[in-house]
Amino acid sequence: MGLPIKLGFAWLGGTEKIKVEDPKDLVSRQIKIGDTLVAQGKGMCYRPPNFNKENQAQFVPFDCSGIYWNDVSLLTEPQSEVVERSISLLDTVKSQLHPDKNSAGVNPRLQRDIMKSGMNIIFDFSAIIMGTEQLCHNSDNCLKLKNALTNLGSTEDWPALVQKASTGKLKGAHVLLRAGSAEALENIVEDTIYDFIKTE
């Protein structure tokens, strides 16, 4: 009830259209109820996507839960150990399955010959195992990934595979994968970390 009355008095007293292009202008200008404010400038905005039941992003009109404008100091991004471990695991898997020529431990000639035969090689299998263990140590979300890695490691169970990797028994052990299996492993990793990041 109070707002319409205030707007009515503002209309009778006259309103103003105020255009600002700098945050400092907002301090110097006297903005009153009923005034029209037009703000222009460079900034950035992030709005988390909405998901449907199938966890697919839905289109939404442009909207912001927060806007940083011009020279306003940005808030520090929240730190998350889960997100950092998720990204680290994904980077490890991608660098193993799609290594650069100059990557440590990668023999370019061997990599090229293996790729020609329709296979992929993982040069540091233990890094993927330990990255998975760090992320999934207390979680049941990784059963599919753990089973896939256990099968690749020709081991009875996940704890035994982690034990081998942590004690250095898999150091220098390479794993050969068919192209389809490499793609499947990458997809499992992406699905797994997606669940962690979404929950976080």
TILOSE-946689 format. One line per 5 residues: number of its first residue (from 0); for each residue x, y, z of N, C-alpha, C. Coordinates in steps of 0.1 Angstrom, whole numbers. Layout:
NUM	X,Y,Z,X,Y,Z,X,Y,Z; ...;
This chain:
0	8,-12,0,0,0,0,9,13,0; 20,12,7,29,23,8,35,27,-5; 39,16,-13,47,19,-25,39,27,-35; 26,23,-38,18,31,-48,17,46,-44; 15,48,-30,14,62,-26,26,70,-28;
5	38,63,-25,51,70,-28,53,73,-43; 49,63,-51,50,65,-65,41,77,-70; 29,77,-64,20,88,-68,26,102,-65; 31,103,-53,37,116,-49,49,119,-58; 57,109,-61,69,111,-70,64,116,-84;
10	53,110,-89,48,114,-102,44,129,-102; 37,133,-91,32,147,-89,44,156,-88; 55,152,-81,66,160,-79,76,160,-91; 74,151,-100,83,151,-112,93,140,-110; 95,132,-120,105,122,-120,116,125,-130;
15	127,118,-129,139,121,-137,144,108,-143; 149,109,-156,156,97,-162,171,99,-160; 177,91,-152,191,92,-149,199,81,-156; 209,85,-163,218,76,-170,232,76,-164; 237,64,-160,250,64,-154,258,53,-162;
20	271,56,-162,281,47,-169,292,43,-160; 292,47,-148,302,45,-139,296,43,-125; 301,34,-117,295,32,-103,296,44,-95; 306,53,-97,308,65,-89,296,75,-92; 290,74,-104,279,83,-108,267,80,-98;
25	266,68,-94,254,64,-85,255,71,-72; 268,74,-67,270,80,-55,267,95,-56; 271,101,-67,270,116,-69,255,120,-72; 248,111,-79,234,115,-83,224,112,-72; 215,121,-71,204,119,-61,193,112,-67;
30	192,99,-65,181,91,-71,169,90,-62; 158,94,-67,145,94,-59,136,83,-63; 126,80,-55,116,70,-58,108,75,-70; 107,67,-80,100,70,-93,109,74,-104; 122,77,-101,132,80,-112,134,67,-120;
35	138,69,-132,141,58,-141,157,58,-142; 162,47,-139,177,45,-139,181,37,-151; 190,42,-159,196,35,-170,211,33,-167; 215,21,-166,229,18,-162,236,11,-174; 247,16,-179,254,10,-190,269,9,-185;
40	275,-2,-190,289,-4,-187,293,-18,-190; 306,-20,-188,311,-34,-190,311,-41,-177; 307,-54,-178,307,-62,-165,305,-76,-169; 303,-84,-159,301,-98,-162,290,-104,-152; 284,-115,-157,273,-120,-149,273,-135,-151;
45	270,-142,-140,269,-157,-141,256,-161,-135; 249,-170,-142,236,-175,-137,237,-190,-138; 237,-198,-127,237,-213,-129,225,-218,-137; 228,-228,-145,217,-233,-154,206,-240,-146; 194,-240,-151,184,-248,-145,185,-262,-151;
50	181,-272,-144,182,-286,-150,168,-292,-149; 165,-301,-159,153,-308,-158,156,-322,-151; 146,-331,-151,148,-343,-144,159,-352,-150; 162,-349,-163,173,-357,-170,186,-350,-168; 187,-340,-160,199,-332,-157,204,-325,-170;
55	195,-321,-178,199,-314,-190,195,-299,-188; 204,-290,-192,202,-276,-190,190,-271,-199; 182,-263,-193,171,-257,-200,174,-243,-203; 168,-238,-214,170,-224,-218,162,-215,-208; 168,-205,-204,161,-195,-195,164,-181,-200;
60	155,-171,-199,159,-158,-203,171,-153,-195; 178,-144,-201,190,-138,-195,187,-132,-181; 193,-137,-171,190,-132,-158,203,-133,-150; 204,-126,-139,217,-126,-131,213,-128,-117; 221,-137,-110,220,-137,-96,230,-127,-90;
65	240,-123,-98,249,-113,-93,256,-107,-105; 258,-94,-104,264,-86,-115,276,-79,-109; 288,-80,-116,300,-72,-112,301,-61,-123; 302,-49,-119,301,-38,-128,314,-29,-128; 320,-28,-140,332,-19,-141,343,-22,-131;
70	346,-12,-123,358,-13,-114,354,-19,-100; 342,-24,-99,339,-30,-86,347,-43,-84; 354,-44,-72,362,-55,-70,354,-68,-69; 359,-78,-75,352,-91,-76,353,-99,-63; 343,-106,-59,343,-114,-48,352,-126,-51;
75	359,-131,-41,367,-143,-44,358,-155,-46; 362,-164,-56,354,-175,-59,354,-185,-47; 343,-191,-44,343,-201,-33,352,-213,-36; 360,-217,-27,369,-228,-29,362,-241,-26; 364,-251,-34,358,-264,-31,368,-275,-35;
80	371,-283,-25,380,-294,-26,375,-304,-36; 362,-306,-35,355,-316,-44,356,-312,-59; 354,-299,-61,354,-294,-75,369,-295,-80; 378,-291,-72,392,-291,-76,397,-306,-79; 393,-315,-71,396,-329,-73,390,-335,-86;
85	377,-330,-88,370,-335,-100,377,-330,-112; 380,-317,-113,387,-311,-124,401,-317,-126; 408,-320,-115,421,-326,-116,420,-340,-122; 410,-348,-118,408,-361,-124,405,-361,-139; 396,-352,-143,393,-350,-157,405,-346,-165;
90	413,-337,-160,425,-332,-167,435,-344,-168; 436,-352,-158,445,-363,-158,441,-373,-169; 428,-377,-169,423,-386,-179,425,-381,-193; 421,-368,-195,422,-363,-209,436,-362,-214; 446,-358,-204,460,-357,-208,466,-371,-211;
95	460,-381,-205,465,-395,-207,460,-400,-221; 447,-397,-223,441,-403,-236,444,-394,-248; 446,-381,-246,450,-372,-257,462,-364,-253; 474,-371,-252,486,-364,-248,492,-355,-258; 498,-344,-254,506,-336,-263,519,-343,-266;
100	525,-339,-277,538,-345,-281,548,-343,-270; 548,-331,-263,558,-328,-254,555,-332,-239; 544,-340,-238,540,-344,-224,550,-353,-218; 553,-352,-205,562,-360,-198,558,-375,-199; 568,-384,-202,565,-398,-202,559,-403,-214;
105	556,-394,-224,550,-399,-236,561,-401,-247; 561,-412,-253,570,-415,-264,562,-412,-277; 565,-401,-284,557,-397,-295,556,-408,-306; 567,-415,-309,567,-425,-319,558,-437,-316; 559,-441,-303,551,-452,-298,536,-448,-299;
110	533,-436,-294,520,-431,-294,514,-431,-308; 522,-426,-318,517,-425,-332,514,-439,-337; 523,-448,-335,522,-462,-340,509,-469,-334; 507,-466,-321,495,-472,-314,482,-466,-320; 482,-453,-322,470,-446,-327,467,-451,-341;
115	477,-454,-349,475,-459,-362,468,-473,-362; 471,-480,-352,465,-494,-351,451,-493,-345; 446,-481,-342,432,-480,-337,431,-482,-322; 443,-480,-315,443,-482,-301,447,-469,-294; 445,-468,-281,450,-457,-272,459,-463,-261;
120	468,-455,-257,477,-460,-246,477,-450,-234; 475,-455,-222,476,-447,-210,490,-449,-205; 498,-438,-204,512,-439,-200,513,-439,-185; 504,-434,-178,505,-433,-163,491,-437,-157; 489,-450,-157,476,-455,-152,474,-452,-137;
125	485,-452,-129,484,-450,-115,479,-436,-112; 482,-427,-120,477,-413,-117,462,-412,-118; 456,-420,-127,441,-420,-129,435,-427,-116; 442,-438,-112,437,-445,-101,437,-437,-88; 448,-430,-86,449,-422,-74,440,-410,-74;
130	438,-404,-86,429,-393,-87,415,-397,-84; 411,-409,-89,398,-414,-86,396,-417,-71; 406,-423,-65,405,-426,-51,404,-413,-42; 411,-403,-46,410,-390,-39,396,-385,-39; 390,-385,-51,377,-380,-53,366,-388,-47;
135	368,-402,-49,357,-411,-45,359,-419,-33; 368,-415,-25,372,-423,-13,360,-427,-4; 352,-416,-1,340,-419,8,327,-417,0; 327,-421,-12,314,-420,-20,311,-432,-28; 298,-434,-29,293,-446,-37,289,-441,-51;
140	292,-429,-55,289,-424,-68,298,-429,-79; 309,-436,-75,319,-439,-85,320,-454,-88; 310,-462,-85,311,-476,-87,314,-480,-101; 307,-473,-111,310,-476,-125,324,-473,-129; 329,-462,-124,343,-458,-128,353,-467,-121;
145	351,-470,-108,360,-479,-101,360,-493,-108; 348,-498,-112,348,-511,-118,355,-511,-132; 353,-500,-139,360,-499,-152,375,-499,-150; 380,-492,-141,395,-491,-138,400,-504,-132; 392,-511,-124,396,-524,-118,397,-534,-130;
150	388,-534,-139,389,-543,-151,401,-540,-159; 404,-527,-161,416,-524,-169,429,-528,-162; 428,-527,-149,440,-531,-141,442,-546,-138; 432,-554,-144,432,-568,-142,434,-572,-127; 427,-565,-118,428,-567,-104,414,-572,-98;
155	415,-579,-87,403,-585,-81,393,-574,-77; 398,-564,-70,388,-554,-65,395,-540,-65; 387,-530,-61,393,-516,-61,403,-514,-51; 401,-518,-38,412,-516,-28,425,-522,-32; 425,-534,-39,438,-540,-43,444,-532,-54;
160	436,-526,-63,442,-517,-73,448,-505,-67; 441,-499,-58,446,-487,-51,459,-490,-44; 460,-501,-37,472,-506,-30,484,-507,-40; 481,-513,-51,492,-514,-61,497,-500,-66; 487,-491,-69,491,-478,-74,498,-470,-63;
165	493,-470,-51,499,-462,-40,513,-467,-36; 516,-480,-38,529,-485,-34,539,-485,-46; 535,-480,-57,544,-478,-68,545,-491,-77; 537,-501,-74,538,-513,-82,533,-511,-97; 526,-501,-99,521,-498,-113,529,-488,-120;
170	540,-483,-114,548,-473,-120,554,-478,-133; 552,-471,-143,557,-475,-156,548,-484,-164; 537,-488,-157,528,-497,-164,519,-490,-174; 519,-494,-186,511,-488,-196,498,-497,-198; 487,-490,-202,475,-497,-205,470,-494,-219;
175	468,-505,-227,463,-503,-240,448,-504,-241; 442,-495,-248,427,-495,-249,423,-494,-264; 413,-501,-268,407,-498,-281,401,-484,-280; 400,-478,-292,395,-464,-293,381,-463,-286; 372,-473,-289,359,-473,-283,359,-473,-268;
180	368,-482,-262,370,-483,-248,375,-470,-241; 385,-464,-249,390,-451,-244,379,-440,-243; 371,-440,-253,360,-430,-253,350,-433,-242; 347,-446,-240,338,-450,-229,343,-446,-216; 356,-448,-213,362,-445,-201,361,-430,-198;
185	364,-422,-209,363,-407,-208,349,-403,-204; 339,-409,-211,325,-406,-208,321,-409,-194; 326,-421,-189,323,-425,-175,329,-414,-165; 341,-410,-168,348,-400,-159,340,-387,-159; 336,-383,-171,328,-370,-173,315,-371,-165;
190	308,-382,-166,295,-384,-159,297,-384,-144; 308,-390,-140,311,-391,-125,313,-378,-119; 322,-370,-126,326,-357,-120,315,-347,-122; 306,-349,-132,295,-340,-134,285,-341,-122; 283,-354,-117,275,-356,-105,281,-349,-93;
195	294,-350,-91,300,-344,-80,299,-329,-80; 302,-323,-92,302,-308,-93,287,-303,-91; 278,-310,-97,264,-306,-96,259,-306,-82; 263,-317,-74,259,-318,-60,266,-307,-52; 278,-304,-55,286,-294,-48,280,-280,-50;
